[in-house]
Every structure is written in structure tokens, then in C-alpha cells.
Amino acid sequence: MKKEIREWIIAIAVAVVLILVIRTFLFVSYTVDGLSMDPTFEDGDRVVVNKFIYNFTDYDTGDVIVFNSEEGPAYVKRVIGTPGDTVRMDDKQVYVNDEAIDEDYLVHTQDSYMDNFTLQELGVEGGTIPEDHILVLGDNRPVSRDSRDFGLVDNSQVVGEVQLRFWPLNEISIGFN
């Protein structure tokens, strides 16, 4: 009996350590709060965030990330500009390095609180995204608080890339680029 109890205690301790390691260094779940990424994500969707991917690769335009906000809970947004890029929006069309980007994930295009911007207007000196920073926008531009409001995101704020939606069950999906 004592041996069986000891084995259970060891098994539970190993499981707890594994869970802590996975949550601390590899993956974490996050609940989407708000409609700024609609239709990609809806309020209450549950996602898994890969915390270690950017140790091996750089951010790409189109990646969906979670990052810590200085103003409260973490945000889910789409990477639009990376270091060295110039980004502007003219009449709701986003241009990266003077090329219009295809944003087939957008459905809310009729109204936007800011239809035009340049990096200079967002306070970026020189008009080019500096090292260790990215520009992010929400997929639901009319309601999204994003780089148009708070400027560029420092890489140190990034939690990781959204890799999996696991809730609601009928909308389980992988990859969002």
C-alpha cells in the first residue's frame, strides 16, 4: 500500500512539473476578449499560443500573435509590419513597402475609424519600423485598438503566435496566416 501511494505521489508530481514547464516555456491557452479580430476570432474563443516559435524564426506579415498590453489584458492582433518595413494605409488599403497587401481575412471594410495613416503619423521616426518592433492591426478594423492607437509593439511584449483554436469545439482550427 505504501509503495502504491508513493508511486501515485511521484506520478502526480511529475505531471505537475510537466504542466508547469509546458505552460511556462512552450504553450499557453488564451481567451479572446472582444471583437477586434472578427471574423478570424470571436469574443470568447479559446486559443493555444506557441511561446517558443520566435526563438527560432522572425515575425512574418500575417502572423496572428498575442502580446502583453501596458493598458490591461493581452491583445490578439495580426502582424502587418516587421523591422525595416514601411507601412501606410490609404483609403483602407494597407501598403507594406509600397505594395498593397492582400487581406482576404477582412470583412468589416465599410467603416473604419482611421482609413489613412503613415508610420510618421503614428510617431515612428524615419518612417521605417525599427529593430525589435512590429506593427499590428486587428482584422475588424472599425473597432480594433491596435498600432493605430498605441503605436508599435516591442518584441519583448510578444507572448507568442496563435497556432490553434480549440473552443468552440465546432470551430477547431490550426494556422491563421
VEXTOR-246480 format. One record per residue (C-alpha): x, y, z; residue number from 0; residue in three letters. Coordinates in steps of 0.02 Angstrom, whole numbers, plus 50000, padded with zeros to 5 digits. Layout:
! VEXTOR-246480
X|Y|Z|NUM|ALA
...
//
This chain:
! VEXTOR-246480
50000|50000|50000|0|MET
50140|50122|50045|1|LYS
50229|50085|49881|2|LYS
50070|50119|49782|3|GLU
50041|50285|49871|4|ILE
50222|50336|49841|5|ARG
50204|50293|49655|6|GLU
50045|50399|49643|7|TRP
50130|50546|49728|8|ILE
50279|50533|49609|9|ILE
50164|50520|49457|10|ALA
50064|50673|49511|11|ILE
50223|50772|49548|12|ALA
50294|50729|49376|13|VAL
50130|50781|49293|14|ALA
50127|50947|49386|15|VAL
50308|50983|49339|16|VAL
50273|50941|49156|17|LEU
50120|51055|49154|18|ILE
50220|51197|49231|19|LEU
50362|51176|49106|20|VAL
50243|51170|48958|21|ILE
50144|51322|49015|22|ARG
50299|51422|49061|23|THR
50409|51388|48910|24|PHE
50309|51309|48769|25|LEU
50121|51338|48756|26|PHE
49986|51435|48846|27|VAL
49800|51450|48818|28|SER
49717|51619|48799|29|TYR
49536|51676|48789|30|THR
49499|51804|48653|31|VAL
49420|51959|48731|32|ASP
49320|52069|48613|33|GLY
49281|52079|48428|34|LEU
49438|52160|48360|35|SER
49490|52002|48267|36|MET
49318|51958|48198|37|ASP
49290|51855|48090|38|PRO
49454|51762|48123|39|THR
49414|51752|48309|40|PHE
49258|51794|48407|41|GLU
49239|51851|48586|42|ASP
49265|51700|48699|43|GLY
49362|51592|48576|44|ASP
49498|51492|48662|45|ARG
49667|51479|48576|46|VAL
49836|51398|48606|47|VAL
49986|51513|48592|48|VAL
50157|51446|48543|49|ASN
50278|51538|48659|50|LYS
50442|51474|48588|51|PHE
50421|51488|48399|52|ILE
50501|51660|48388|53|TYR
50659|51593|48468|54|ASN
50689|51506|48301|55|PHE
50608|51618|48172|56|THR
50564|51800|48139|57|ASP
50391|51877|48134|58|TYR
50305|51870|47966|59|ASP
50170|51981|47896|60|THR
50007|51891|47929|61|GLY
50058|51802|48090|62|ASP
49925|51813|48225|63|VAL
50005|51847|48393|64|ILE
49963|51879|48574|65|VAL
50057|52018|48661|66|PHE
50051|52098|48831|67|ASN
49975|52270|48839|68|SER
50031|52408|48954|69|GLU
49848|52456|48971|70|GLU
49773|52293|49035|71|GLY
49742|52119|48967|72|PRO
49843|52045|48824|73|ALA
49790|52078|48644|74|TYR
49769|51962|48494|75|VAL
49818|52051|48332|76|LYS
49891|52017|48160|77|ARG
50070|52066|48117|78|VAL
50068|52188|47971|79|ILE
50242|52264|47975|80|GLY
50411|52198|48032|81|THR
50581|52282|48059|82|PRO
50639|52377|47905|83|GLY
50463|52390|47831|84|ASP
50372|52548|47784|85|THR
50185|52536|47812|86|VAL
50044|52653|47766|87|ARG
49857|52645|47742|88|MET
49770|52740|47602|89|ASP
49580|52730|47590|90|ASP
49576|52570|47696|91|LYS
49708|52482|47588|92|GLN
49868|52435|47681|93|VAL
50034|52451|47591|94|TYR
50193|52369|47653|95|VAL
50350|52433|47566|96|ASN
50236|52521|47441|97|ASP
50148|52359|47389|98|GLU
49964|52332|47427|99|ALA
49942|52178|47536|100|ILE
49801|52055|47507|101|ASP
49696|52045|47664|102|GLU
49565|51915|47620|103|ASP
49528|51891|47806|104|TYR
49446|52065|47815|105|LEU
49258|52075|47804|106|VAL
49225|52236|47900|107|HIS
49287|52360|47771|108|THR
49143|52481|47752|109|GLN
49184|52590|47903|110|ASP
49345|52621|47993|111|SER
49390|52750|48123|112|TYR
49554|52780|48033|113|MET
49561|52748|47846|114|ASP
49731|52827|47816|115|ASN
49896|52831|47912|116|PHE
50083|52832|47887|117|THR
50215|52774|48010|118|LEU
50268|52954|48035|119|GLN
50089|52998|48088|120|GLU
50099|52855|48213|121|LEU
50257|52932|48286|122|GLY
50386|52819|48204|123|VAL
50542|52921|48168|124|GLU
50610|52896|47993|125|GLY
50453|52807|47934|126|GLY
50530|52633|47946|127|THR
50492|52504|48081|128|ILE
50647|52491|48191|129|PRO
50729|52330|48251|130|GLU
50638|52235|48389|131|ASP
50469|52313|48344|132|HIS
50317|52262|48242|133|ILE
50159|52347|48182|134|LEU
49996|52255|48218|135|VAL
49816|52280|48162|136|LEU
49655|52193|48207|137|GLY
49554|52105|48073|138|ASP
49398|52203|48123|139|ASN
49471|52374|48084|140|ARG
49319|52480|48132|141|PRO
49327|52425|48316|142|VAL
49507|52367|48339|143|SER
49628|52452|48458|144|ARG
49795|52418|48377|145|ASP
49954|52505|48318|146|SER
49848|52648|48253|147|ARG
49810|52687|48437|148|ASP
49961|52633|48536|149|PHE
50100|52629|48407|150|GLY
50224|52491|48375|151|LEU
50237|52336|48484|152|VAL
50406|52297|48561|153|ASP
50459|52116|48532|154|ASN
50481|52094|48720|155|SER
50292|52115|48740|156|GLN
50251|51968|48625|157|VAL
50189|51811|48713|158|VAL
50189|51706|48554|159|GLY
50097|51655|48396|160|GLU
49919|51589|48396|161|VAL
49930|51413|48325|162|GLN
49765|51329|48370|163|LEU
49585|51374|48410|164|ARG
49511|51238|48521|165|PHE
49349|51322|48577|166|TRP
49213|51322|48522|167|PRO
49230|51139|48476|168|LEU
49138|51158|48311|169|ASN
49270|51286|48254|170|GLU
49432|51196|48298|171|ILE
49564|51256|48175|172|SER
49753|51269|48152|173|ILE
49852|51412|48075|174|GLY
49785|51586|48041|175|PHE
49901|51667|47912|176|ASN
//
